[in-house]
Amino acid sequence: MLAVSGGWETEMGYLKIVVKIPDTIYPELVADLQRVQLRDRAERLRLLAMLGLMHTMPSLQDGGRGSAESEPIAESGSATQRMIKNLSDSL
């Protein structure tokens, strides 16, 4: 079911967001995104956002199990390593 409110459209499992990224505030992010092909920028931004979430919410790195003994992000296993590899390979 589609809900439209104030220019926002949401559907179960789908969210469309238009983002303006000022190069004066986020020069590193803008420079990184400019190196990626136009069609791949959204995926790049999604991966960067997921890495940010994993950094701020360590319970995400262990599949949401909420382990109190989660290893630090820098030492985390395959999922984070694959994301980082995908990010660097796309440059």
Secondary structure, DSSP 8 states (H G I E B T S, - for coil): --EEETTEEEETTEE-------TTT-HHHHHHHHTS-GGGHHHHHHHHHHHHHHHH-GGGGGTT---TT---GGG--HHHHHHHHHHHHT-
